[in-house]
Amino acid sequence: MLDRCLPLAARNPRPRLALFGLGSLAILFTAIALTLPAAAAPGQAPQTPAAAPSTTAMPATTAVKIAVADLEAIFLQSKSGIAVQTELKTLQDSAQKELEVQAARLRDLQAGAAGKGPEEQRVLARQQEDIEITARRIRDDAGRRAQKLEQGARGLFDAEVQPIFEAIQRERGYDLILAKTAGIVVFASPTVEITADIIARLQEP
């Protein structure tokens, strides 16, 4: 069984010299001749071998120093970010109370609709539409006010954080600081993350 697994040459060993015929010897002699320098003709100076090409290494390119910062996390921890979150929560609570009043009116209206005639049903339908319009206005007004508050806060945040970014860039020699945004920065090593440093400087007294 073991004998079947061996190569044919291993099962039937032959003397190694038997593998070389005349053709093989001719190829071998040709290869040796090609590796020997050609003899110079009488009266002719021997040829000087060509110089090998220069292998001087090119200077290495200077690496670009990059940092990454999570602007949203920094904003939420900044003074302007904390202040606007409080204002937005107050606005949201106020709008929610107004919407609850309208929801209670609608429930009362629907509860009293049972057994009403066609004319009364039309009146109730108009009243229900008025309630829905009022609720929509409350939501839209709250949304516009929230957007305005956030835009103002982000403007203050930009003015607040820009000098800190510039200072860190000068101190550490960064060539590029990227905003850590989904879809743009897929992965960032902790060694290039400066979010915590920015937040710490923002919270300094």
N, C-alpha and C positions, 0 to 999 in steps of 0.2 A: 504493500500500500504506500509506504513512504517513497518507494522508488518511483511511483507514478507522479508524485508531487514535484520531483526534481526536474530541472530543465534537461533537455535532450543532451546537451553538452556535458552535463554533470553525470548522466547515466552512462554515457559512452565517452569517457575522457580520451583525448588524443594528445600526442606531444605538441606543445605549443608551436615548434618550428614547422610543423606540417601545415599550419594555417597560412604561411607565406609562400605564394607561388612566385613565378618570374614577374608577373604583372605587379605584384605588391612590391617586389624589390625595386623595380623600375620607378615606381611612384616614390618610394623612400629616397632613392638616389637623387631624383629630381628635386625633392623638397630640400635635401641637404645642399644641393648646388645653389638653389635660390637664396639660401641664407648666407652663403659665402660671398665676400666682396669680389667684384670682377677684377681680374689681373690687368694692370696697366700695360698698354702697348709699349714696345721699346721706344725710348726717347720721349715718352709722354709722362707727364707728372701724374701721380695718383690723385684720384678725385677725392675731394674733401666732402665728407657727409654733410648734408644740409642741417642747419641748426634747428633744434626743436622749437616749436612755437612757444611764445612767452605764456607763462601760467600765472602772471601777476594777479592777485585777487583784487576785485573791485571793492571800493570802500562800502561798508554796510550802511543801509539806509537808516536814518534815525527814526526810532519808533514814536508813534503819535501817542501822547498821554491823554487818556479819555476818562471822564467821570460820568456817572449817571445819578439823576435825582428824581424822586417821585414828587412832582409839583403838587398833585392833589393832596397827598399826605401832609406835605409842608403847609399848604394853605389851611387845612383843617386845624393845624396846630398853631397857626399864626394868630396874632392879636386880632387882625381884621377878620380872619376866618372864624375864630371863636365868637366874636361879637355878632357876626351876621347869622351864625347858627342860632343864637339866642333870639335874634329878631325874627328869623324865619319860623322858629317854633311858636312865638307869640302870634304871628300872623296866621299860622296854620290853625292854632287853637281857636282864634277868633272866627275864622271862616268856617270851621267845623261847627261851632255853636250856631251860627246863622243857618247853616245847611240843616242842622237838626231841627230848627224851628220850622223850616219849610217842609221837612219830611213829616213832622207832626201834623201840619196843616193838611198835607196830602192824604195822610192816613184818615184823618177825621172826615175829609171830603169823600173819600171812597167808602167809608163806613156808612155815611148818610145817603149814599146813592141808591141803596136797595129800595125797590118799590116805587121809585120816582117815575113820573110820566115822561114822554118824549121831550117836551119842552124843558122840564126841569133837568133832564139828562143833558140837554145841550148847554144849559147854563153851567152845570157842574163840569162839563168838558172844557168850557172856556176858562173856568176858574182853575182847573187842573193845569191847563196850558200856561196860565199866568204864573202858577207856582213853579212850574218847570223852567220858565223863562227867568224868573227871579233866582232860582238855584244856579242856573247856568251863568248868570251875571255875577253871582257871588264867587263862583269858581274862577271865572275869567279875570275878575278884578284881583283876586288873591294871586293868581298866576303872574299877572303883569307886575304887581307890587313885589313879589318874590324875585322875579327876574331883575327888576331894577335894583333891589337891595343887593343881590349877588354881584351884579356888574360893578356897582360902586365899591363893594368890598374887595373884589378882585383887582380893581384899579389901585386901591390902597395897598393891597398885598404886593403888587408888582413894584411899587415904589419902595416898599418895606424890604423886599428880599433882594432886589437887584444889587445894592451895595455889598451884600453878603456874598453873593455869587462872585462878584468882581474881586473881593478880597481873597476868597479861597483860591480863585484862579491864579492870582498873583503869587500867593504864598506857596502853592504846590506846583505851579507851572503847567497847569492843564492846557492842552491845545484845543480840547473840545469837551463841552458838557452837554449831555443829552438828557432830554426829558423822558422819564420812564413811562411810556405810553403803550397800552396794549396795541399790538399790530405793528409797532415800530421797533421797540426793543423787546426781542423775544426772550433773551436771557442776559443777565448781568451778574458778574462775579461780585461777591461781597467786598472784594478788594477795591472795586471802582465805585461802590455805592457811597454817596455822600449825603443821603437824605437826613440821617440822624445828626450829622454835623451842622447842617443848615438849620434844623429845628432847634438844636441846642443854642445856636447863636441868636436865633429869633427870640428865644425865651430868656435871654440874658437881661438883667435889670438895667 
